[in-house]
Amino acid sequence: MRLPLTALLLASLATPALRSDEGMWTFSSIPVAKLMEKYGWAPDQAWLDHVRMSSLRFPGGSGSFVSKDGLVLTNHHVGHNFIQAVSKDADFVKDGFVANTREQEVKVPGLTLMMLQETVNVTEEVEKAVPQGANEKVATEARVAAISRAQKAMSEKTGLQCETVSLFQGGEFWIYCYKTFKDVRLVACPEYQVAAFGKDDDNFTWPRHDLDFSLFRVYEDDKPYNPQHYLTWSKVGTKNGDLTFVTGHPGSTSRLYTVAQMENDRDVIYPPILRNLQTNVERLREVARSGEEGERQVSAQLMGMENSLKALTGYHKGLLDVEQMARVRATEEELIAKVKANPNLNALAGDSWDKIANAMKDYARYTKENQLINLGSSPSLFLAVNYIRSLKEADRPEDDRLQGYKTESELTRISESFENGPTNDPSNDIPTFTNYLNAAQKALGDDHPYLSPILNGNSPEDAAKNALSNTTFNDGNFRKKLIEGGLKAIAATKDPLVALAYKIEPYMTDFRRMGDSFRSVVTDHQARIAKARFEVYGHDVYPDATFTLRLSYGTVETFPMEGTLAQPYTTFYGMYDRAESWGPEARWASWSLPERWDKARNTINLKTPYNFITNNDITGGNSGSPLVDKNAELVGLAFDGNIHSLAGTYYFDPKMNRTIAVDCRSIVEALNTVMGGKHLVEEILGR
């Protein structure tokens, strides 16, 4: 029987320790005493600093330094867009790639990696800025302004890229400062067919047989970067029951949401998103089945959308679990009762749950339209709108700017994203953009201020083609000229994509401001609840994931499955068996093997551990996270969770939630025997 995180958390914080190895802990609050009590061992500060400084954040994922010469390990699917983007003269996605010399390593435009250097808790400073008795809007604006000032001060003091971080749903505010690396080069990757073996059918399942890794290298001053800290590659790996740690950047969880917020996700947010995703996946599959070129063009999009569809379906099912939601509600009611029994806490947060519930009713109406005008279906158009908005926001007083556009560092990042441009041809987005326009037309009508300039009397399909097929947006020189010319050049351009972005930006920005007014009520009362929770249960708790560096701990551990137990490891034997059992043509060739891998069955050590599972607590964004042992040696590479872990967005199930990782031994075996990467093995093993 599953037990939700919220119930586990709030019920167990009155006792000395949590009842399972759950938690994505910040590096400033590692539960050392709990680790020592359960395992007789806990990391010291030197261990933590070493692991932290070896960890990297990728766009949408995680990674780590694994050699003294700046070699970086992450998942293939984390690097997939960039691998696809640099496949100019050869198809690295289809055929794989290994650079035999440093000179052959391929520079990846637009890829920036980040290493956490410093964190500062500014909660007290931020809360002092809130006027006594301020309403929700004023309080939220005061907090936003205060943390922006703190971020700016830290950026000037450190010279690092600093970000504001809200933890515990507004209970704490931090500044995280990063060293950034912008010269990143592709070193090696296997064929996509091997990295994503089983494709969507095997996604979020176990057993798995995916060689989901890629190697990059960081350069500075045109020389390989020599990191002060990097992970030593384990020569022995793990065995069943071994203690493991995951260090990475979990994207987002909602375990501290109120019931009203969870019900809003269940009833308002997910249903239309799932419908659109299903339609878009079907259309992209048609393109992929049209031939090799079609498959190459949409492989990254299709992989991302299939992953999103399966993941969001799992999140939604978690919220539809009547038993679990009843437990979440009971836990919330317990906290409310404790708050209302205390006069001071009651004054602080006694009515906060009702305030959030009422705000959700208003926000539901806003959300429905927001989903229809969302530009996630056309990343290129989004980049253009976002950049135009940033130029206009920069002309406003800092306190009046939208969140995400307040500081110079935020504006600089938006400008850099625009300058670096999209990782795929905008014309590839025509099918998905068309689908979104069809849905918006049916719901909003042709005269809606968002749709009218897009359609301009045309059908959704023709409008999408007009905007995305005739643009020069992929031309870096064109974007550079727009940056140099500013808003005047953008307003004068005849490029259809940029011209359209200029027309729709005012409405989309005004709509964004309206959403911020709804969110301010929720933001303020979430912070009140967080403060009340601290008073009732203490600070011995981890925050929801925020795409910031975290550490989770667990063990290699099986789980009940189909009337038996799941195997803790798979091997290369299993990959070849699965390929033979399905045959090369089944399910769009999901389990077919590239020719050199088919031949390698006679030379590869088939007993080599391939993938394995642990009970570490992770979520999206942890892809590419290293798994390390007590010696801080790399033993694996997180790339997925099982299907049971998807509800972990809202609650943790210690009996069933599992992390799925590539075994470090399989990467070495593949590089040595199949990929022609013995020189890389020598580098990572320090020979």
Solvent accessible surface area in square Angstrom, and as a share of the most:
residue,aa,sasa,rsa
1,M,160,0.71
2,R,70,0.26
3,L,41,0.20
4,P,0,0.00
5,L,1,0.01
6,T,9,0.05
7,A,11,0.09
8,L,4,0.02
9,L,1,0.00
10,L,3,0.01
11,A,51,0.40
12,S,3,0.02
13,L,21,0.11
14,A,88,0.68
15,T,73,0.43
16,P,121,0.76
17,A,29,0.23
18,L,19,0.09
19,R,154,0.56
20,S,13,0.08
21,D,8,0.04
22,E,0,0.00
23,G,0,0.00
24,M,3,0.01
25,W,4,0.01
26,T,6,0.03
27,F,30,0.13
28,S,72,0.46
29,S,49,0.31
30,I,20,0.10
31,P,12,0.08
32,V,65,0.37
33,A,79,0.61
34,K,19,0.08
35,L,0,0.00
36,M,98,0.44
37,E,129,0.58
38,K,122,0.52
39,Y,62,0.23
40,G,58,0.55
41,W,63,0.22
42,A,14,0.11
43,P,5,0.03
44,D,92,0.48
45,Q,114,0.51
46,A,73,0.57
47,W,24,0.08
48,L,10,0.05
49,D,44,0.23
50,H,46,0.21
51,V,0,0.00
52,R,45,0.16
53,M,31,0.14
54,S,0,0.00
55,S,3,0.02
56,L,0,0.00
57,R,21,0.08
58,F,3,0.01
59,P,68,0.43
60,G,59,0.56
61,G,0,0.00
62,S,0,0.00
63,G,0,0.00
64,S,0,0.00
65,F,0,0.00
66,V,1,0.01
67,S,3,0.02
68,K,125,0.53
69,D,24,0.12
70,G,0,0.00
71,L,0,0.00
72,V,0,0.00
73,L,0,0.00
74,T,0,0.00
75,N,0,0.00
76,H,1,0.01
77,H,62,0.28
78,V,16,0.09
79,G,0,0.00
80,H,1,0.00
81,N,68,0.35
82,F,20,0.08
83,I,0,0.00
84,Q,15,0.07
85,A,30,0.23
86,V,12,0.07
87,S,14,0.09
88,K,163,0.69
89,D,150,0.78
90,A,53,0.41
91,D,31,0.16
92,F,25,0.10
93,V,8,0.05
94,K,108,0.46
95,D,77,0.40
96,G,10,0.09
97,F,30,0.13
98,V,25,0.14
99,A,2,0.02
100,N,92,0.47
101,T,66,0.38
102,R,90,0.33
103,E,153,0.69
104,Q,88,0.39
105,E,14,0.06
106,V,41,0.23
107,K,116,0.49
108,V,3,0.02
109,P,99,0.62
110,G,32,0.30
111,L,1,0.00
112,T,37,0.21
113,L,0,0.00
114,M,18,0.08
115,M,9,0.04
116,L,7,0.03
117,Q,58,0.26
118,E,68,0.31
119,T,47,0.27
120,V,45,0.26
121,N,75,0.38
122,V,10,0.06
123,T,24,0.14
124,E,120,0.54
125,E,91,0.41
126,V,0,0.00
127,E,42,0.19
128,K,152,0.65
129,A,35,0.27
130,V,32,0.18
131,P,68,0.43
132,Q,187,0.83
133,G,79,0.76
134,A,19,0.15
135,N,90,0.46
136,E,37,0.16
137,K,105,0.44
138,V,63,0.36
139,A,2,0.02
140,T,8,0.05
141,E,89,0.40
142,A,19,0.15
143,R,20,0.07
144,V,23,0.13
145,A,12,0.09
146,A,3,0.02
147,I,15,0.08
148,S,7,0.05
149,R,126,0.46
150,A,6,0.05
151,Q,2,0.01
152,K,90,0.38
153,A,57,0.44
154,M,19,0.08
155,S,25,0.16
156,E,128,0.57
157,K,160,0.68
158,T,41,0.24
159,G,68,0.65
160,L,44,0.22
161,Q,33,0.15
162,C,0,0.00
163,E,27,0.12
164,T,50,0.29
165,V,8,0.04
166,S,53,0.34
167,L,3,0.02
168,F,15,0.06
169,Q,37,0.16
170,G,4,0.04
171,G,4,0.04
172,E,25,0.11
173,F,16,0.07
174,W,31,0.11
175,I,0,0.00
176,Y,7,0.03
177,C,0,0.00
178,Y,1,0.00
179,K,54,0.23
180,T,38,0.22
181,F,3,0.01
182,K,105,0.45
183,D,26,0.13
184,V,0,0.00
185,R,34,0.12
186,L,0,0.00
187,V,0,0.00
188,A,0,0.00
189,C,0,0.00
190,P,0,0.00
191,E,6,0.03
192,Y,28,0.11
193,Q,31,0.14
194,V,0,0.00
195,A,2,0.02
196,A,18,0.14
197,F,0,0.00
198,G,0,0.00
199,K,45,0.19
200,D,32,0.17
201,D,47,0.24
202,D,5,0.02
203,N,18,0.09
204,F,19,0.08
205,T,43,0.25
206,W,16,0.06
207,P,47,0.30
208,R,11,0.04
209,H,14,0.06
210,D,5,0.02
211,L,0,0.00
212,D,8,0.04
213,F,0,0.00
214,S,0,0.00
215,L,0,0.00
216,F,0,0.00
217,R,2,0.01
218,V,0,0.00
219,Y,9,0.04
220,E,67,0.30
221,D,135,0.70
222,D,105,0.54
223,K,140,0.59
224,P,37,0.23
225,Y,32,0.12
226,N,101,0.52
227,P,12,0.07
228,Q,153,0.68
229,H,41,0.18
230,Y,75,0.29
231,L,1,0.00
232,T,66,0.38
233,W,2,0.01
234,S,3,0.02
235,K,135,0.57
236,V,116,0.67
237,G,9,0.09
238,T,10,0.06
239,K,137,0.58
240,N,87,0.45
241,G,49,0.47
242,D,38,0.20
243,L,18,0.09
244,T,0,0.00
245,F,0,0.00
246,V,3,0.02
247,T,0,0.00
248,G,1,0.01
249,H,2,0.01
250,P,1,0.01
251,G,21,0.21
252,S,76,0.49
253,T,6,0.04
254,S,11,0.07
255,R,2,0.01
256,L,10,0.05
257,Y,60,0.23
258,T,7,0.04
259,V,5,0.03
260,A,21,0.17
261,Q,9,0.04
262,M,0,0.00
263,E,46,0.21
264,N,14,0.07
265,D,19,0.10
266,R,57,0.21
267,D,81,0.42
268,V,22,0.13
269,I,35,0.18
270,Y,18,0.07
271,P,35,0.22
272,P,30,0.19
273,I,47,0.24
274,L,26,0.13
275,R,157,0.57
276,N,20,0.10
277,L,17,0.08
278,Q,71,0.32
279,T,47,0.27
280,N,0,0.00
281,V,0,0.00
282,E,86,0.39
283,R,80,0.29
284,L,0,0.00
285,R,44,0.16
286,E,112,0.50
287,V,45,0.26
288,A,16,0.13
289,R,124,0.45
290,S,88,0.57
291,G,36,0.34
292,E,126,0.56
293,E,94,0.42
294,G,10,0.09
295,E,71,0.32
296,R,74,0.27
297,Q,62,0.28
298,V,4,0.02
299,S,8,0.05
300,A,14,0.11
301,Q,31,0.14
302,L,25,0.12
303,M,37,0.17
304,G,34,0.33
305,M,32,0.14
306,E,22,0.10
307,N,63,0.32
308,S,38,0.25
309,L,28,0.14
310,K,46,0.20
311,A,7,0.05
312,L,32,0.16
313,T,44,0.26
314,G,9,0.09
315,Y,42,0.16
316,H,28,0.13
317,K,132,0.56
318,G,2,0.02
319,L,1,0.00
320,L,98,0.49
321,D,40,0.21
322,V,125,0.72
323,E,80,0.36
324,Q,3,0.01
325,M,17,0.07
326,A,58,0.45
327,R,66,0.24
328,V,3,0.01
329,R,105,0.38
330,A,58,0.45
331,T,11,0.06
332,E,28,0.12
333,E,97,0.43
334,E,72,0.32
335,L,3,0.01
336,I,36,0.18
337,A,62,0.48
338,K,88,0.37
339,V,0,0.00
340,K,107,0.45
341,A,85,0.66
342,N,59,0.30
343,P,110,0.69
344,N,124,0.64
345,L,15,0.08
346,N,65,0.33
347,A,87,0.67
348,L,52,0.26
349,A,0,0.00
350,G,7,0.07
351,D,71,0.37
352,S,0,0.00
353,W,20,0.07
354,D,91,0.47
355,K,79,0.34
356,I,0,0.00
357,A,33,0.26
358,N,84,0.43
359,A,9,0.07
360,M,19,0.08
361,K,132,0.56
362,D,55,0.28
363,Y,40,0.15
364,A,16,0.12
365,R,159,0.58
366,Y,12,0.04
367,T,7,0.04
368,K,122,0.52
369,E,40,0.18
370,N,51,0.26
371,Q,21,0.09
372,L,33,0.16
373,I,3,0.01
374,N,69,0.36
375,L,6,0.03
376,G,56,0.54
377,S,3,0.02
378,S,0,0.00
379,P,60,0.38
380,S,0,0.00
381,L,0,0.00
382,F,96,0.40
383,L,29,0.15
384,A,1,0.00
385,V,3,0.01
386,N,21,0.11
387,Y,7,0.02
388,I,1,0.01
389,R,16,0.06
390,S,4,0.03
391,L,42,0.21
392,K,64,0.27
393,E,2,0.01
394,A,42,0.32
395,D,118,0.61
396,R,101,0.37
397,P,90,0.57
398,E,48,0.22
399,D,90,0.47
400,D,78,0.40
401,R,27,0.10
402,L,6,0.03
403,Q,89,0.39
404,G,35,0.33
405,Y,8,0.03
406,K,12,0.05
407,T,4,0.02
408,E,111,0.50
409,S,27,0.17
410,E,26,0.12
411,L,19,0.09
412,T,67,0.39
413,R,65,0.24
414,I,22,0.11
415,S,31,0.20
416,E,53,0.24
417,S,52,0.34
418,F,2,0.01
419,E,80,0.36
420,N,70,0.36
421,G,12,0.12
422,P,23,0.15
423,T,50,0.29
424,N,26,0.14
425,D,68,0.35
426,P,2,0.01
427,S,38,0.25
428,N,18,0.09
429,D,0,0.00
430,I,25,0.13
431,P,34,0.21
432,T,0,0.00
433,F,1,0.00
434,T,7,0.04
435,N,12,0.06
436,Y,37,0.14
437,L,1,0.00
438,N,43,0.22
439,A,28,0.22
440,A,0,0.00
441,Q,51,0.23
442,K,175,0.74
443,A,66,0.51
444,L,48,0.24
445,G,29,0.28
446,D,78,0.41
447,D,134,0.69
448,H,25,0.11
449,P,73,0.46
450,Y,3,0.01
451,L,0,0.00
452,S,48,0.31
453,P,39,0.25
454,I,9,0.05
455,L,3,0.02
456,N,119,0.61
457,G,85,0.82
458,N,59,0.30
459,S,52,0.34
460,P,11,0.07
461,E,87,0.39
462,D,69,0.36
463,A,3,0.02
464,A,0,0.00
465,K,87,0.37
466,N,71,0.36
467,A,5,0.04
468,L,1,0.01
469,S,56,0.36
470,N,102,0.52
471,T,25,0.14
472,T,73,0.43
473,F,0,0.00
474,N,74,0.38
475,D,66,0.34
476,G,36,0.34
477,N,104,0.54
478,F,39,0.16
479,R,13,0.05
480,K,106,0.45
481,K,140,0.59
482,L,8,0.04
483,I,48,0.25
484,E,124,0.56
485,G,37,0.36
486,G,18,0.18
487,L,53,0.27
488,K,174,0.74
489,A,30,0.23
490,I,1,0.01
491,A,53,0.41
492,A,71,0.55
493,T,24,0.14
494,K,184,0.78
495,D,13,0.07
496,P,44,0.28
497,L,0,0.00
498,V,1,0.01
499,A,26,0.20
500,L,13,0.06
501,A,0,0.00
502,Y,75,0.28
503,K,126,0.53
504,I,0,0.00
505,E,2,0.01
506,P,61,0.38
507,Y,55,0.21
508,M,21,0.10
509,T,10,0.06
510,D,91,0.47
511,F,10,0.04
512,R,69,0.25
513,R,63,0.23
514,M,88,0.39
515,G,0,0.00
516,D,33,0.17
517,S,48,0.31
518,F,56,0.23
519,R,76,0.28
520,S,8,0.05
521,V,40,0.23
522,V,15,0.09
523,T,53,0.31
524,D,0,0.00
525,H,6,0.03
526,Q,24,0.11
527,A,0,0.00
528,R,63,0.23
529,I,6,0.03
530,A,1,0.01
531,K,50,0.21
532,A,0,0.00
533,R,18,0.07
534,F,19,0.08
535,E,128,0.57
536,V,43,0.25
537,Y,22,0.08
538,G,29,0.28
539,H,115,0.51
540,D,69,0.36
541,V,5,0.03
542,Y,4,0.02
543,P,2,0.01
544,D,7,0.04
545,A,5,0.04
546,T,49,0.28
547,F,51,0.21
548,T,3,0.02
549,L,3,0.01
550,R,3,0.01
551,L,3,0.01
552,S,3,0.02
553,Y,11,0.04
554,G,0,0.00
555,T,16,0.09
556,V,2,0.01
557,E,64,0.29
558,T,33,0.19
559,F,4,0.02
560,P,53,0.33
561,M,48,0.21
562,E,162,0.73
563,G,91,0.88
564,T,86,0.50
565,L,115,0.57
566,A,3,0.02
567,Q,83,0.37
568,P,33,0.21
569,Y,41,0.16
570,T,2,0.01
571,T,38,0.22
572,F,0,0.00
573,Y,115,0.44
574,G,22,0.21
575,M,0,0.00
576,Y,13,0.05
577,D,93,0.48
578,R,72,0.26
579,A,11,0.09
580,E,111,0.50
581,S,84,0.54
582,W,114,0.40
583,G,19,0.18
584,P,88,0.55
585,E,144,0.65
586,A,26,0.20
587,R,116,0.42
588,W,109,0.38
589,A,32,0.24
590,S,2,0.01
591,W,4,0.01
592,S,22,0.14
593,L,28,0.14
594,P,27,0.17
595,E,122,0.55
596,R,86,0.31
597,W,0,0.00
598,D,63,0.33
599,K,130,0.55
600,A,8,0.06
601,R,67,0.25
602,N,131,0.67
603,T,100,0.58
604,I,9,0.05
605,N,82,0.42
606,L,37,0.18
607,K,146,0.62
608,T,13,0.07
609,P,30,0.19
610,Y,0,0.00
611,N,0,0.00
612,F,0,0.00
613,I,0,0.00
614,T,0,0.00
615,N,17,0.08
616,N,2,0.01
617,D,2,0.01
618,I,26,0.13
619,T,23,0.13
620,G,49,0.47
621,G,10,0.10
622,N,4,0.02
623,S,22,0.14
624,G,0,0.00
625,S,0,0.00
626,P,0,0.00
627,L,0,0.00
628,V,0,0.00
629,D,24,0.12
630,K,93,0.39
631,N,114,0.59
632,A,7,0.06
633,E,47,0.21
634,L,0,0.00
635,V,0,0.00
636,G,1,0.01
637,L,1,0.00
638,A,0,0.00
639,F,8,0.04
640,D,16,0.08
641,G,7,0.07
642,N,3,0.01
643,I,79,0.40
644,H,45,0.20
645,S,23,0.15
646,L,10,0.05
647,A,5,0.04
648,G,4,0.03
649,T,13,0.08
650,Y,1,0.00
651,Y,2,0.01
652,F,2,0.01
653,D,4,0.02
654,P,41,0.26
655,K,105,0.44
656,M,31,0.14
657,N,7,0.04
658,R,6,0.02
659,T,0,0.00
660,I,0,0.00
661,A,0,0.00
662,V,0,0.00
663,D,0,0.00
664,C,1,0.00
665,R,58,0.21
666,S,0,0.00
667,I,1,0.00
668,V,26,0.15
669,E,30,0.13
670,A,0,0.00
671,L,0,0.00
672,N,44,0.23
673,T,55,0.32
674,V,18,0.10
675,M,7,0.03
676,G,50,0.48
677,G,0,0.00
678,K,126,0.53
679,H,68,0.30
680,L,3,0.02
681,V,1,0.01
682,E,89,0.40
683,E,37,0.17
684,I,7,0.03
685,L,21,0.10
686,G,66,0.64
687,R,188,0.69
